[in-house]
Amino acid sequence: MLSSPSRRIGLISLLAGALLLAACAPAPMLQPPDAATPEAPPEGGANGLQEYYDQDLDWTDCGDRHRCTRVQVPMDYDDPDGDTIELAVKVAEALGTSEGALFVNPGGPGSSGLEFLDSVDAMFSGPILQRFDVVGFDPRGVGESDAVRCLDSEGLDSYYGSFFEVTTDAGWEDFVATETDYGQECLENTGDLLGFVDTVSAAQDLDVLRAVMGEDSMTYLGYSYGTFLGATYAEHFPDRVHRLVLDGAMNPALDYAEIAGGQVLGFDRAYRSFVTDCQAGPDCPCPSRAAWTRRSPRQWICSPRCVMIRCPPQTRTARSPTPT
């Protein structure tokens, strides 16, 4: 039986997801810091990886100065002759003379590098766009790459619309049962790939991408979880790093629960600061501080228009986690 304080922590975490902040939270794709470090293959590929490093790519136009392709990598790097998967790659070609590829990962984990590249002109300064071919990719398990599949659209609508009264034993048990069923659906619909969606494998994929793009070394920009992927790449392939920019770095010494807990506290602090600042102005639509403090914070959510809404008793609950 879960104690009340633990339930409250779980409720705060889920409420953060309901506020659309959980999209920044890392997922179990993270490896512990002591995960085994694979032997980096020599340039050109070795350890049975030669064919992956030397593969030819078929490129297609996929937008204004964008080109797209798919890259084959082993599902399991310990068994390079076994099953393979494909990674979707999109390149925004340099506006001027290219100095090489800049690989980007927007975080998540689970965020699409292909979708990120659709906003490349807004995300990067003119000098960067002039000098680099910006490369976005969907990591293994994500988006247009061979991806994790769990539920169909109708099932996802039902799942993400679910609410649970996790302050009761029955509500908590319903929540656990629903999440367990969801995980089983992911396993059944994804198959063996689900066991190989991890950061170490993603870093090895990144080195294959570097090679097939014709780059001798890695120039990389990662946000949030992307900093962990970049750091993992640097740990496993230190001689191939040229320039890394790690924006919003994660602490790799923390486990998933510690990272998630820290983010929840940060979300809470930012949310309360937002409300306090709003209430200091003359036209704030949020309730007064007296009204705020008289009620439990979990009874309130704030819409994108800063309209504070008190949840009715039957829905004063936790929503299923928001997808990343």
Secondary structure, DSSP 8 states (H G I E B T S, - for coil): ---HHHHHHHHHHHHHHHTT-GGGS--TT---TT--------TT--TT-HHHHT-----EE-STTEEEEEEEEESSTT-TTS-EEEEEEEEE--SSS---EEEEE--TTT--HHHHHTTHHHHS-HHHHHH-EEEEE--TBSTTSSB-----HHHHHHHHT-EE-TTSHHHHHHHHHHHHHHHHHHHHHHGGGGGG-SHHHHHHHHHHHHHHTT-SSEEEEEETHHHHHHHHHHHH-GGGEEEEEEES---TTS-HHHHHHHHHHHHHHHHHHHHHHHHTSTT--S--HHHHHHS-GGGEEE-TT--EEE--GGG-SEE-----
